[in-house]
Amino acid sequence: MQLNQIIGQVIDVAKQAGQFIRHERITFAADKIEYKGLNDLVSYVDKTAEQKIVAGLELILPEAGFITEEKTSTKIGERYNWIIDPLDGTTNFIHGLPAYSVSIALQDKGELVLGVVYEINRDECFYAHKDAPAYLNGSEIKVSNAPKLADSLVATGFPYYDFSYQEAYIKLFTQLMRNCHGLRRIGSAAVDLAYTAAGRFEAFYEYNLNPWDIAAGIVIVQQAGGEVVNFKGGPEVLRSRELLATNGKITGEMLEYIGKYFTANVNK
């Protein structure tokens, strides 16, 4: 299986799902909302989009399994597994607020080797695979060259159902706010990672993340020359529920703040 031979097909699957989501947004009504948990929203759009993605990917790699947010497939592959978020940014979608995205990643024996993030509203498709550059709509992208946090724009996500570490997280947020160009909260981790890969952000950090939120974006950031670690600076991020992605130049500064204002408080 050659990654460069299938990535175009994966992009097509992501865009087809995005087209469905874009169309459904026109007539979407609040009575279609369901709750998976506190502030954890879902609708038929998420579930139908995921079914469409799974069906499309099965044609590309029949032996692969699936790790999906909406659990429309529970098949696990021996070697290959797709990791899918059919609509990352559901709350934005429901409220009619950009941005939201389709996120598709591929694992090969546990290693992330391919990622596609399609931001629907701007029609921007970010993608990359192992041993190749990262791209946005056919043009190569790289992370920012900003050398320090003081020159950086940073993205994050706020807790929306697990508020255990809220106080520590706000302290971290406050200190970063005072030491960078600004902080942004878009509402889609997949988009945050894609924007970091494209040099629009110098860093993105968040906790309480699931594999489908970040898998595709991790590949794109890494292939764009960036760095992805957990809050302790280690390489395991997919299942650690915490992630820091940077341009590779401000990782140390970011980890210093995270360790002082978040990790230290959490681990007391």
HELIX and SHEET records of a PDB file:
HELIX    1   1 LEU A    3  THR A   27  1                                  25    
HELIX    2   2 ALA A   30  LYS A   32  5                                   3    
HELIX    3   3 TYR A   44  ILE A   60  1                                  17    
HELIX    4   4 THR A   90  HIS A   95  1                                   6    
HELIX    5   5 LEU A  149  ASP A  151  5                                   3    
HELIX    6   6 GLN A  166  MET A  177  1                                  12    
HELIX    7   7 ALA A  189  ALA A  197  1                                   9    
HELIX    8   8 PRO A  211  GLN A  223  1                                  13    
HELIX    9   9 THR A  251  ILE A  258  1                                   8    
HELIX   10  10 GLY A  259  THR A  263  3                                   5    
HELIX   11  11 ALA A  264  VAL A  266  1                                   3    
SHEET    1   A 2 GLU A  34  GLY A  37  0                                        
SHEET    2   A 2 ASP A  40  VAL A  42 -1                                        
SHEET    1   B 7 GLY A  65  THR A  68  0                                        
SHEET    2   B 7 TYR A  80  ASP A  88  1                                        
SHEET    3   B 7 SER A 101  ASP A 108 -1                                        
SHEET    4   B 7 GLU A 111  GLU A 119 -1                                        
SHEET    5   B 7 GLU A 124  HIS A 129 -1                                        
SHEET    6   B 7 ALA A 134  LEU A 136 -1                                        
SHEET    7   B 7 SER A 139  ILE A 141 -1                                        
SHEET    1   C 5 GLY A 182  ARG A 184  0                                        
SHEET    2   C 5 LEU A 153  THR A 156  1                                        
SHEET    3   C 5 ALA A 203  TYR A 207  1                                        
SHEET    4   C 5 GLU A 242  THR A 246 -1                                        
SHEET    5   C 5 GLU A 227  VAL A 229 -1                                        
END                                                                             
